[in-house]
Each structure stands twice: as structure tokens, then as C-alpha cells.
Amino acid sequence: MSRFPELIALTVSLALFAYPSVAEKAKPAGYYGHGEPATEAQIAGWDIDVRPDGQGLPPGSGSVEDGEMLYEEQC
């Protein structure tokens, strides 16, 4: 009996199992291979934290009383 069909099946199986590993290496770096790294400008736009000493607040002024009044009116 010929082993040709078995040889073809083995070759196809090996090719199918090897393909995902080759495809994984071709993906760009990133979470699950999607998206792109954030630019410095994007990160700066998202950097909106305020420290306990007030650093990071936008320019301006106000008081607790003013803030309470605004909160009562708008929230």
C-alpha cells in the first residue's frame, strides 16, 4: 500500500500547526496586536491628575464656598 495519502495529511497538518506561530511573529507590538503606541501629545492630553498640594490645577482661583455653590447649582 502507498503511504502517499498519509504523507500529504502529515504535511498539511504540520503546515497548519506551524502557520499560527509564524503569523504571531508578524503582528505589531501592542495589546493583542491591535492599536498603536500612544504619542507624547496624546499622553499629555490625558495627564489631568491633581496633587493634594494643588499642583496640576488649571489656572484660575476659587474657594470651597464657591465650589459648594457651583456644585449645588449644577450637580
N, CA, C and O atoms as a Maestro MAE file, in Angstrom:
{
 s_m_m2io_version
 :::
 2.0.0
}

f_m_ct {
 s_m_title
 :::
 protein
 m_atom[300] {
  # First column is atom index #
  i_m_mmod_type
  r_m_x_coord
  r_m_y_coord
  r_m_z_coord
  i_m_residue_number
  s_m_chain_name
  s_m_pdb_residue_name
  s_m_pdb_atom_name
  i_m_atomic_number
  :::
  1 25 0.834 -1.184 0.000 1 A "MET " " N  " 7
  2 3 0.000 0.000 0.000 1 A "MET " " CA " 6
  3 2 0.880 1.249 0.000 1 A "MET " " C  " 6
  4 15 1.992 1.256 0.528 1 A "MET " " O  " 8
  5 25 0.360 2.263 -0.589 2 A "SER " " N  " 7
  6 3 1.105 3.512 -0.686 2 A "SER " " CA " 6
  7 2 0.897 4.364 0.560 2 A "SER " " C  " 6
  8 15 -0.203 4.417 1.112 2 A "SER " " O  " 8
  9 25 1.938 5.014 0.988 3 A "ARG " " N  " 7
  10 3 1.863 5.914 2.149 3 A "ARG " " CA " 6
  11 2 1.708 7.367 1.705 3 A "ARG " " C  " 6
  12 15 1.785 8.281 2.526 3 A "ARG " " O  " 8
  13 25 1.493 7.577 0.427 4 A "PHE " " N  " 7
  14 3 1.384 8.932 -0.104 4 A "PHE " " CA " 6
  15 2 0.255 9.735 0.547 4 A "PHE " " C  " 6
  16 15 0.505 10.877 0.933 4 A "PHE " " O  " 8
  17 25 -0.962 9.220 0.696 5 A "PRO " " N  " 7
  18 3 -2.019 9.999 1.362 5 A "PRO " " CA " 6
  19 2 -1.666 10.358 2.801 5 A "PRO " " C  " 6
  20 15 -1.984 11.456 3.259 5 A "PRO " " O  " 8
  21 25 -1.012 9.443 3.521 6 A "GLU " " N  " 7
  22 3 -0.609 9.728 4.896 6 A "GLU " " CA " 6
  23 2 0.454 10.827 4.924 6 A "GLU " " C  " 6
  24 15 0.443 11.681 5.810 6 A "GLU " " O  " 8
  25 25 1.352 10.805 3.975 7 A "LEU " " N  " 7
  26 3 2.407 11.810 3.892 7 A "LEU " " CA " 6
  27 2 1.802 13.193 3.596 7 A "LEU " " C  " 6
  28 15 2.229 14.192 4.174 7 A "LEU " " O  " 8
  29 25 0.830 13.245 2.716 8 A "ILE " " N  " 7
  30 3 0.161 14.511 2.405 8 A "ILE " " CA " 6
  31 2 -0.576 15.020 3.641 8 A "ILE " " C  " 6
  32 15 -0.493 16.207 3.957 8 A "ILE " " O  " 8
  33 25 -1.288 14.154 4.339 9 A "ALA " " N  " 7
  34 3 -2.028 14.569 5.534 9 A "ALA " " CA " 6
  35 2 -1.076 15.086 6.607 9 A "ALA " " C  " 6
  36 15 -1.370 16.078 7.273 9 A "ALA " " O  " 8
  37 25 0.055 14.425 6.775 10 A "LEU " " N  " 7
  38 3 1.042 14.867 7.757 10 A "LEU " " CA " 6
  39 2 1.622 16.221 7.377 10 A "LEU " " C  " 6
  40 15 1.787 17.085 8.238 10 A "LEU " " O  " 8
  41 25 1.928 16.416 6.119 11 A "THR " " N  " 7
  42 3 2.490 17.692 5.657 11 A "THR " " CA " 6
  43 2 1.494 18.832 5.846 11 A "THR " " C  " 6
  44 15 1.865 19.912 6.305 11 A "THR " " O  " 8
  45 25 0.252 18.598 5.500 12 A "VAL " " N  " 7
  46 3 -0.786 19.623 5.667 12 A "VAL " " CA " 6
  47 2 -0.973 19.937 7.150 12 A "VAL " " C  " 6
  48 15 -1.096 21.105 7.520 12 A "VAL " " O  " 8
  49 25 -0.998 18.917 7.999 13 A "SER " " N  " 7
  50 3 -1.171 19.130 9.438 13 A "SER " " CA " 6
  51 2 -0.023 19.957 10.008 13 A "SER " " C  " 6
  52 15 -0.253 20.893 10.774 13 A "SER " " O  " 8
  53 25 1.190 19.623 9.644 14 A "LEU " " N  " 7
  54 3 2.347 20.366 10.132 14 A "LEU " " CA " 6
  55 2 2.310 21.818 9.648 14 A "LEU " " C  " 6
  56 15 2.657 22.731 10.398 14 A "LEU " " O  " 8
  57 25 1.896 22.032 8.411 15 A "ALA " " N  " 7
  58 3 1.817 23.391 7.878 15 A "ALA " " CA " 6
  59 2 0.767 24.202 8.632 15 A "ALA " " C  " 6
  60 15 0.987 25.377 8.927 15 A "ALA " " O  " 8
  61 25 -0.366 23.589 8.947 16 A "LEU " " N  " 7
  62 3 -1.419 24.302 9.670 16 A "LEU " " CA " 6
  63 2 -1.005 24.627 11.096 16 A "LEU " " C  " 6
  64 15 -1.340 25.696 11.608 16 A "LEU " " O  " 8
  65 25 -0.287 23.725 11.738 17 A "PHE " " N  " 7
  66 3 0.161 23.987 13.104 17 A "PHE " " CA " 6
  67 2 1.296 25.008 13.134 17 A "PHE " " C  " 6
  68 15 1.425 25.754 14.105 17 A "PHE " " O  " 8
  69 25 2.104 25.051 12.109 18 A "ALA " " N  " 7
  70 3 3.228 25.984 12.064 18 A "ALA " " CA " 6
  71 2 2.768 27.386 11.681 18 A "ALA " " C  " 6
  72 15 3.401 28.364 12.077 18 A "ALA " " O  " 8
  73 25 1.690 27.505 10.927 19 A "TYR " " N  " 7
  74 3 1.238 28.821 10.448 19 A "TYR " " CA " 6
  75 2 0.920 29.801 11.566 19 A "TYR " " C  " 6
  76 15 1.368 30.944 11.481 19 A "TYR " " O  " 8
  77 25 0.172 29.436 12.616 20 A "PRO " " N  " 7
  78 3 -0.119 30.428 13.663 20 A "PRO " " CA " 6
  79 2 1.139 30.985 14.324 20 A "PRO " " C  " 6
  80 15 1.174 32.167 14.666 20 A "PRO " " O  " 8
  81 25 2.155 30.176 14.510 21 A "SER " " N  " 7
  82 3 3.362 30.698 15.152 21 A "SER " " CA " 6
  83 2 4.065 31.707 14.257 21 A "SER " " C  " 6
  84 15 4.649 32.667 14.760 21 A "SER " " O  " 8
  85 25 4.025 31.516 12.962 22 A "VAL " " N  " 7
  86 3 4.609 32.472 12.029 22 A "VAL " " CA " 6
  87 2 3.768 33.744 12.010 22 A "VAL " " C  " 6
  88 15 4.315 34.846 11.983 22 A "VAL " " O  " 8
  89 25 2.446 33.601 12.023 23 A "ALA " " N  " 7
  90 3 1.566 34.767 11.991 23 A "ALA " " CA " 6
  91 2 1.701 35.584 13.272 23 A "ALA " " C  " 6
  92 15 1.615 36.811 13.227 23 A "ALA " " O  " 8
  93 25 1.908 34.933 14.405 24 A "GLU " " N  " 7
  94 3 2.061 35.656 15.677 24 A "GLU " " CA " 6
  95 2 3.301 36.545 15.650 24 A "GLU " " C  " 6
  96 15 3.283 37.658 16.175 24 A "GLU " " O  " 8
  97 25 4.360 36.062 15.047 25 A "LYS " " N  " 7
  98 3 5.593 36.844 14.999 25 A "LYS " " CA " 6
  99 2 5.453 38.055 14.081 25 A "LYS " " C  " 6
  100 15 6.180 39.035 14.246 25 A "LYS " " O  " 8
  101 25 4.537 38.009 13.120 26 A "ALA " " N  " 7
  102 3 4.372 39.099 12.168 26 A "ALA " " CA " 6
  103 2 3.522 40.235 12.730 26 A "ALA " " C  " 6
  104 15 3.509 41.323 12.155 26 A "ALA " " O  " 8
  105 25 2.809 40.013 13.843 27 A "LYS " " N  " 7
  106 3 1.937 41.040 14.403 27 A "LYS " " CA " 6
  107 2 2.755 42.178 15.004 27 A "LYS " " C  " 6
  108 15 3.840 41.952 15.540 27 A "LYS " " O  " 8
  109 25 2.238 43.398 14.914 28 A "PRO " " N  " 7
  110 3 2.943 44.521 15.537 28 A "PRO " " CA " 6
  111 2 2.849 44.435 17.056 28 A "PRO " " C  " 6
  112 15 1.966 43.773 17.600 28 A "PRO " " O  " 8
  113 25 3.763 45.105 17.722 29 A "ALA " " N  " 7
  114 3 3.745 45.110 19.183 29 A "ALA " " CA " 6
  115 2 2.517 45.855 19.665 29 A "ALA " " C  " 6
  116 15 2.103 46.835 19.047 29 A "ALA " " O  " 8
  117 25 1.934 45.405 20.755 30 A "GLY " " N  " 7
  118 3 0.755 46.045 21.317 30 A "GLY " " CA " 6
  119 2 -0.154 45.002 21.929 30 A "GLY " " C  " 6
  120 15 0.083 43.799 21.813 30 A "GLY " " O  " 8
  121 25 -1.177 45.473 22.569 31 A "TYR " " N  " 7
  122 3 -2.110 44.583 23.249 31 A "TYR " " CA " 6
  123 2 -2.903 43.798 22.220 31 A "TYR " " C  " 6
  124 15 -3.688 44.385 21.477 31 A "TYR " " O  " 8
  125 25 -2.722 42.501 22.158 32 A "TYR " " N  " 7
  126 3 -3.365 41.603 21.200 32 A "TYR " " CA " 6
  127 2 -3.069 41.985 19.753 32 A "TYR " " C  " 6
  128 15 -3.798 41.576 18.849 32 A "TYR " " O  " 8
  129 25 -2.021 42.754 19.520 33 A "GLY " " N  " 7
  130 3 -1.656 43.117 18.159 33 A "GLY " " CA " 6
  131 2 -2.542 44.184 17.551 33 A "GLY " " C  " 6
  132 15 -2.497 44.386 16.337 33 A "GLY " " O  " 8
  133 25 -3.350 44.877 18.348 34 A "HIS " " N  " 7
  134 3 -4.233 45.920 17.840 34 A "HIS " " CA " 6
  135 2 -3.750 47.285 18.312 34 A "HIS " " C  " 6
  136 15 -3.072 47.394 19.333 34 A "HIS " " O  " 8
  137 25 -4.102 48.316 17.569 35 A "GLY " " N  " 7
  138 3 -3.795 49.669 18.003 35 A "GLY " " CA " 6
  139 2 -2.368 50.065 17.705 35 A "GLY " " C  " 6
  140 15 -1.646 49.394 16.969 35 A "GLY " " O  " 8
  141 25 -1.991 51.167 18.297 36 A "GLU " " N  " 7
  142 3 -0.642 51.685 18.122 36 A "GLU " " CA " 6
  143 2 -0.225 52.374 19.409 36 A "GLU " " C  " 6
  144 15 -1.082 52.779 20.194 36 A "GLU " " O  " 8
  145 25 1.060 52.513 19.641 37 A "PRO " " N  " 7
  146 3 1.523 53.170 20.865 37 A "PRO " " CA " 6
  147 2 1.053 54.627 20.925 37 A "PRO " " C  " 6
  148 15 0.980 55.304 19.899 37 A "PRO " " O  " 8
  149 25 0.739 55.095 22.118 38 A "ALA " " N  " 7
  150 3 0.293 56.479 22.314 38 A "ALA " " CA " 6
  151 2 1.462 57.432 22.112 38 A "ALA " " C  " 6
  152 15 2.594 57.139 22.496 38 A "ALA " " O  " 8
  153 25 1.170 58.574 21.502 39 A "THR " " N  " 7
  154 3 2.195 59.599 21.299 39 A "THR " " CA " 6
  155 2 2.335 60.429 22.573 39 A "THR " " C  " 6
  156 15 1.481 60.379 23.458 39 A "THR " " O  " 8
  157 25 3.414 61.184 22.651 40 A "GLU " " N  " 7
  158 3 3.626 62.061 23.809 40 A "GLU " " CA " 6
  159 2 2.508 63.094 23.917 40 A "GLU " " C  " 6
  160 15 2.090 63.438 25.022 40 A "GLU " " O  " 8
  161 25 2.020 63.593 22.778 41 A "ALA " " N  " 7
  162 3 0.934 64.584 22.795 41 A "ALA " " CA " 6
  163 2 -0.355 63.977 23.343 41 A "ALA " " C  " 6
  164 15 -1.076 64.635 24.092 41 A "ALA " " O  " 8
  165 25 -0.652 62.725 22.975 42 A "GLN " " N  " 7
  166 3 -1.849 62.068 23.498 42 A "GLN " " CA " 6
  167 2 -1.741 61.861 25.001 42 A "GLN " " C  " 6
  168 15 -2.701 62.094 25.735 42 A "GLN " " O  " 8
  169 25 -0.591 61.431 25.450 43 A "ILE " " N  " 7
  170 3 -0.392 61.204 26.885 43 A "ILE " " CA " 6
  171 2 -0.522 62.518 27.644 43 A "ILE " " C  " 6
  172 15 -1.133 62.554 28.712 43 A "ILE " " O  " 8
  173 25 0.043 63.600 27.109 44 A "ALA " " N  " 7
  174 3 -0.055 64.908 27.766 44 A "ALA " " CA " 6
  175 2 -1.509 65.358 27.864 44 A "ALA " " C  " 6
  176 15 -1.897 65.976 28.855 44 A "ALA " " O  " 8
  177 25 -2.314 65.057 26.855 45 A "GLY " " N  " 7
  178 3 -3.732 65.413 26.887 45 A "GLY " " CA " 6
  179 2 -4.522 64.640 27.929 45 A "GLY " " C  " 6
  180 15 -5.537 65.132 28.424 45 A "GLY " " O  " 8
  181 25 -4.075 63.445 28.268 46 A "TRP " " N  " 7
  182 3 -4.765 62.612 29.262 46 A "TRP " " CA " 6
  183 2 -4.220 62.836 30.663 46 A "TRP " " C  " 6
  184 15 -4.819 62.367 31.631 46 A "TRP " " O  " 8
  185 25 -3.116 63.530 30.798 47 A "ASP " " N  " 7
  186 3 -2.461 63.722 32.086 47 A "ASP " " CA " 6
  187 2 -3.162 64.849 32.842 47 A "ASP " " C  " 6
  188 15 -2.720 65.997 32.805 47 A "ASP " " O  " 8
  189 25 -4.255 64.517 33.525 48 A "ILE " " N  " 7
  190 3 -5.081 65.547 34.164 48 A "ILE " " CA " 6
  191 2 -5.182 65.338 35.671 48 A "ILE " " C  " 6
  192 15 -6.161 65.755 36.290 48 A "ILE " " O  " 8
  193 25 -4.191 64.704 36.256 49 A "ASP " " N  " 7
  194 3 -4.250 64.460 37.699 49 A "ASP " " CA " 6
  195 2 -3.944 65.737 38.481 49 A "ASP " " C  " 6
  196 15 -3.192 66.596 38.020 49 A "ASP " " O  " 8
  197 25 -4.536 65.848 39.665 50 A "VAL " " N  " 7
  198 3 -4.320 66.984 40.559 50 A "VAL " " CA " 6
  199 2 -3.753 66.442 41.862 50 A "VAL " " C  " 6
  200 15 -4.317 65.521 42.453 50 A "VAL " " O  " 8
  201 25 -2.652 67.004 42.306 51 A "ARG " " N  " 7
  202 3 -1.996 66.563 43.543 51 A "ARG " " CA " 6
  203 2 -2.644 67.215 44.758 51 A "ARG " " C  " 6
  204 15 -3.327 68.231 44.626 51 A "ARG " " O  " 8
  205 25 -2.436 66.644 45.928 52 A "PRO " " N  " 7
  206 3 -3.012 67.225 47.139 52 A "PRO " " CA " 6
  207 2 -2.571 68.667 47.406 52 A "PRO " " C  " 6
  208 15 -3.294 69.434 48.042 52 A "PRO " " O  " 8
  209 25 -1.378 69.032 46.915 53 A "ASP " " N  " 7
  210 3 -0.915 70.403 47.138 53 A "ASP " " CA " 6
  211 2 -1.457 71.377 46.088 53 A "ASP " " C  " 6
  212 15 -1.106 72.556 46.118 53 A "ASP " " O  " 8
  213 25 -2.302 70.914 45.161 54 A "GLY " " N  " 7
  214 3 -2.906 71.776 44.158 54 A "GLY " " CA " 6
  215 2 -2.177 71.810 42.839 54 A "GLY " " C  " 6
  216 15 -2.665 72.408 41.881 54 A "GLY " " O  " 8
  217 25 -1.012 71.178 42.764 55 A "GLN " " N  " 7
  218 3 -0.275 71.143 41.504 55 A "GLN " " CA " 6
  219 2 -1.087 70.340 40.492 55 A "GLN " " C  " 6
  220 15 -1.629 69.285 40.820 55 A "GLN " " O  " 8
  221 25 -1.166 70.838 39.274 56 A "GLY " " N  " 7
  222 3 -1.929 70.175 38.232 56 A "GLY " " CA " 6
  223 2 -3.280 70.819 37.976 56 A "GLY " " C  " 6
  224 15 -3.973 70.445 37.030 56 A "GLY " " O  " 8
  225 25 -3.661 71.776 38.802 57 A "LEU " " N  " 7
  226 3 -4.914 72.502 38.594 57 A "LEU " " CA " 6
  227 2 -4.760 73.487 37.450 57 A "LEU " " C  " 6
  228 15 -3.669 74.014 37.232 57 A "LEU " " O  " 8
  229 25 -5.838 73.745 36.714 58 A "PRO " " N  " 7
  230 3 -5.743 74.749 35.656 58 A "PRO " " CA " 6
  231 2 -5.626 76.141 36.263 58 A "PRO " " C  " 6
  232 15 -5.924 76.326 37.443 58 A "PRO " " O  " 8
  233 25 -5.196 77.122 35.475 59 A "PRO " " N  " 7
  234 3 -5.089 78.486 36.004 59 A "PRO " " CA " 6
  235 2 -6.466 78.998 36.446 59 A "PRO " " C  " 6
  236 15 -7.483 78.674 35.833 59 A "PRO " " O  " 8
  237 25 -6.482 79.773 37.480 60 A "GLY " " N  " 7
  238 3 -7.732 80.332 37.980 60 A "GLY " " CA " 6
  239 2 -7.705 80.396 39.492 60 A "GLY " " C  " 6
  240 15 -6.675 80.150 40.120 60 A "GLY " " O  " 8
  241 25 -8.842 80.727 40.069 61 A "SER " " N  " 7
  242 3 -8.923 80.809 41.521 61 A "SER " " CA " 6
  243 2 -10.320 80.411 41.954 61 A "SER " " C  " 6
  244 15 -11.221 80.280 41.125 61 A "SER " " O  " 8
  245 25 -10.497 80.222 43.232 62 A "GLY " " N  " 7
  246 3 -11.788 79.853 43.772 62 A "GLY " " CA " 6
  247 2 -11.649 79.512 45.237 62 A "GLY " " C  " 6
  248 15 -10.556 79.546 45.802 62 A "GLY " " O  " 8
  249 25 -12.772 79.182 45.840 63 A "SER " " N  " 7
  250 3 -12.770 78.818 47.249 63 A "SER " " CA " 6
  251 2 -13.713 77.643 47.445 63 A "SER " " C  " 6
  252 15 -14.446 77.255 46.537 63 A "SER " " O  " 8
  253 25 -13.679 77.092 48.634 64 A "VAL " " N  " 7
  254 3 -14.563 75.979 48.962 64 A "VAL " " CA " 6
  255 2 -16.019 76.425 48.862 64 A "VAL " " C  " 6
  256 15 -16.866 75.684 48.363 64 A "VAL " " O  " 8
  257 25 -16.306 77.630 49.335 65 A "GLU " " N  " 7
  258 3 -17.670 78.145 49.300 65 A "GLU " " CA " 6
  259 2 -18.160 78.301 47.854 65 A "GLU " " C  " 6
  260 15 -19.294 77.945 47.534 65 A "GLU " " O  " 8
  261 25 -17.292 78.837 46.985 66 A "ASP " " N  " 7
  262 3 -17.660 78.967 45.574 66 A "ASP " " CA " 6
  263 2 -17.912 77.598 44.949 66 A "ASP " " C  " 6
  264 15 -18.862 77.411 44.188 66 A "ASP " " O  " 8
  265 25 -17.055 76.657 45.279 67 A "GLY " " N  " 7
  266 3 -17.211 75.303 44.754 67 A "GLY " " CA " 6
  267 2 -18.493 74.649 45.236 67 A "GLY " " C  " 6
  268 15 -19.158 73.943 44.477 67 A "GLY " " O  " 8
  269 25 -18.842 74.880 46.496 68 A "GLU " " N  " 7
  270 3 -20.081 74.321 47.042 68 A "GLU " " CA " 6
  271 2 -21.285 74.900 46.304 68 A "GLU " " C  " 6
  272 15 -22.221 74.175 45.965 68 A "GLU " " O  " 8
  273 25 -21.257 76.199 46.060 69 A "MET " " N  " 7
  274 3 -22.363 76.849 45.372 69 A "MET " " CA " 6
  275 2 -22.498 76.296 43.942 69 A "MET " " C  " 6
  276 15 -23.607 75.995 43.498 69 A "MET " " O  " 8
  277 25 -21.399 76.165 43.239 70 A "LEU " " N  " 7
  278 3 -21.436 75.608 41.889 70 A "LEU " " CA " 6
  279 2 -21.939 74.166 41.899 70 A "LEU " " C  " 6
  280 15 -22.724 73.766 41.039 70 A "LEU " " O  " 8
  281 25 -21.486 73.405 42.864 71 A "TYR " " N  " 7
  282 3 -21.927 72.017 42.974 71 A "TYR " " CA " 6
  283 2 -23.424 71.945 43.194 71 A "TYR " " C  " 6
  284 15 -24.105 71.152 42.543 71 A "TYR " " O  " 8
  285 25 -23.951 72.754 44.096 72 A "GLU " " N  " 7
  286 3 -25.395 72.764 44.384 72 A "GLU " " CA " 6
  287 2 -26.196 73.161 43.146 72 A "GLU " " C  " 6
  288 15 -27.279 72.623 42.916 72 A "GLU " " O  " 8
  289 25 -25.679 74.093 42.347 73 A "GLU " " N  " 7
  290 3 -26.402 74.558 41.158 73 A "GLU " " CA " 6
  291 2 -26.367 73.560 40.016 73 A "GLU " " C  " 6
  292 15 -27.353 73.407 39.295 73 A "GLU " " O  " 8
  293 25 -25.230 72.872 39.842 74 A "GLN " " N  " 7
  294 3 -25.045 72.092 38.618 74 A "GLN " " CA " 6
  295 2 -25.053 70.579 38.823 74 A "GLN " " C  " 6
  296 15 -25.115 69.831 37.847 74 A "GLN " " O  " 8
  297 25 -24.993 70.125 40.039 75 A "CYS " " N  " 7
  298 3 -24.878 68.671 40.222 75 A "CYS " " CA " 6
  299 2 -26.090 68.063 40.897 75 A "CYS " " C  " 6
  300 15 -26.132 66.852 41.116 75 A "CYS " " O  " 8
  :::
 }
 m_bond[299] {
  # First column is bond index #
  i_m_from
  i_m_to
  i_m_order
  :::
  1 1 2 1
  2 2 3 1
  3 3 4 2
  4 3 5 1
  5 5 6 1
  6 6 7 1
  7 7 8 2
  8 7 9 1
  9 9 10 1
  10 10 11 1
  11 11 12 2
  12 11 13 1
  13 13 14 1
  14 14 15 1
  15 15 16 2
  16 15 17 1
  17 17 18 1
  18 18 19 1
  19 19 20 2
  20 19 21 1
  21 21 22 1
  22 22 23 1
  23 23 24 2
  24 23 25 1
  25 25 26 1
  26 26 27 1
  27 27 28 2
  28 27 29 1
  29 29 30 1
  30 30 31 1
  31 31 32 2
  32 31 33 1
  33 33 34 1
  34 34 35 1
  35 35 36 2
  36 35 37 1
  37 37 38 1
  38 38 39 1
  39 39 40 2
  40 39 41 1
  41 41 42 1
  42 42 43 1
  43 43 44 2
  44 43 45 1
  45 45 46 1
  46 46 47 1
  47 47 48 2
  48 47 49 1
  49 49 50 1
  50 50 51 1
  51 51 52 2
  52 51 53 1
  53 53 54 1
  54 54 55 1
  55 55 56 2
  56 55 57 1
  57 57 58 1
  58 58 59 1
  59 59 60 2
  60 59 61 1
  61 61 62 1
  62 62 63 1
  63 63 64 2
  64 63 65 1
  65 65 66 1
  66 66 67 1
  67 67 68 2
  68 67 69 1
  69 69 70 1
  70 70 71 1
  71 71 72 2
  72 71 73 1
  73 73 74 1
  74 74 75 1
  75 75 76 2
  76 75 77 1
  77 77 78 1
  78 78 79 1
  79 79 80 2
  80 79 81 1
  81 81 82 1
  82 82 83 1
  83 83 84 2
  84 83 85 1
  85 85 86 1
  86 86 87 1
  87 87 88 2
  88 87 89 1
  89 89 90 1
  90 90 91 1
  91 91 92 2
  92 91 93 1
  93 93 94 1
  94 94 95 1
  95 95 96 2
  96 95 97 1
  97 97 98 1
  98 98 99 1
  99 99 100 2
  100 99 101 1
  101 101 102 1
  102 102 103 1
  103 103 104 2
  104 103 105 1
  105 105 106 1
  106 106 107 1
  107 107 108 2
  108 107 109 1
  109 109 110 1
  110 110 111 1
  111 111 112 2
  112 111 113 1
  113 113 114 1
  114 114 115 1
  115 115 116 2
  116 115 117 1
  117 117 118 1
  118 118 119 1
  119 119 120 2
  120 119 121 1
  121 121 122 1
  122 122 123 1
  123 123 124 2
  124 123 125 1
  125 125 126 1
  126 126 127 1
  127 127 128 2
  128 127 129 1
  129 129 130 1
  130 130 131 1
  131 131 132 2
  132 131 133 1
  133 133 134 1
  134 134 135 1
  135 135 136 2
  136 135 137 1
  137 137 138 1
  138 138 139 1
  139 139 140 2
  140 139 141 1
  141 141 142 1
  142 142 143 1
  143 143 144 2
  144 143 145 1
  145 145 146 1
  146 146 147 1
  147 147 148 2
  148 147 149 1
  149 149 150 1
  150 150 151 1
  151 151 152 2
  152 151 153 1
  153 153 154 1
  154 154 155 1
  155 155 156 2
  156 155 157 1
  157 157 158 1
  158 158 159 1
  159 159 160 2
  160 159 161 1
  161 161 162 1
  162 162 163 1
  163 163 164 2
  164 163 165 1
  165 165 166 1
  166 166 167 1
  167 167 168 2
  168 167 169 1
  169 169 170 1
  170 170 171 1
  171 171 172 2
  172 171 173 1
  173 173 174 1
  174 174 175 1
  175 175 176 2
  176 175 177 1
  177 177 178 1
  178 178 179 1
  179 179 180 2
  180 179 181 1
  181 181 182 1
  182 182 183 1
  183 183 184 2
  184 183 185 1
  185 185 186 1
  186 186 187 1
  187 187 188 2
  188 187 189 1
  189 189 190 1
  190 190 191 1
  191 191 192 2
  192 191 193 1
  193 193 194 1
  194 194 195 1
  195 195 196 2
  196 195 197 1
  197 197 198 1
  198 198 199 1
  199 199 200 2
  200 199 201 1
  201 201 202 1
  202 202 203 1
  203 203 204 2
  204 203 205 1
  205 205 206 1
  206 206 207 1
  207 207 208 2
  208 207 209 1
  209 209 210 1
  210 210 211 1
  211 211 212 2
  212 211 213 1
  213 213 214 1
  214 214 215 1
  215 215 216 2
  216 215 217 1
  217 217 218 1
  218 218 219 1
  219 219 220 2
  220 219 221 1
  221 221 222 1
  222 222 223 1
  223 223 224 2
  224 223 225 1
  225 225 226 1
  226 226 227 1
  227 227 228 2
  228 227 229 1
  229 229 230 1
  230 230 231 1
  231 231 232 2
  232 231 233 1
  233 233 234 1
  234 234 235 1
  235 235 236 2
  236 235 237 1
  237 237 238 1
  238 238 239 1
  239 239 240 2
  240 239 241 1
  241 241 242 1
  242 242 243 1
  243 243 244 2
  244 243 245 1
  245 245 246 1
  246 246 247 1
  247 247 248 2
  248 247 249 1
  249 249 250 1
  250 250 251 1
  251 251 252 2
  252 251 253 1
  253 253 254 1
  254 254 255 1
  255 255 256 2
  256 255 257 1
  257 257 258 1
  258 258 259 1
  259 259 260 2
  260 259 261 1
  261 261 262 1
  262 262 263 1
  263 263 264 2
  264 263 265 1
  265 265 266 1
  266 266 267 1
  267 267 268 2
  268 267 269 1
  269 269 270 1
  270 270 271 1
  271 271 272 2
  272 271 273 1
  273 273 274 1
  274 274 275 1
  275 275 276 2
  276 275 277 1
  277 277 278 1
  278 278 279 1
  279 279 280 2
  280 279 281 1
  281 281 282 1
  282 282 283 1
  283 283 284 2
  284 283 285 1
  285 285 286 1
  286 286 287 1
  287 287 288 2
  288 287 289 1
  289 289 290 1
  290 290 291 1
  291 291 292 2
  292 291 293 1
  293 293 294 1
  294 294 295 1
  295 295 296 2
  296 295 297 1
  297 297 298 1
  298 298 299 1
  299 299 300 2
  :::
 }
}
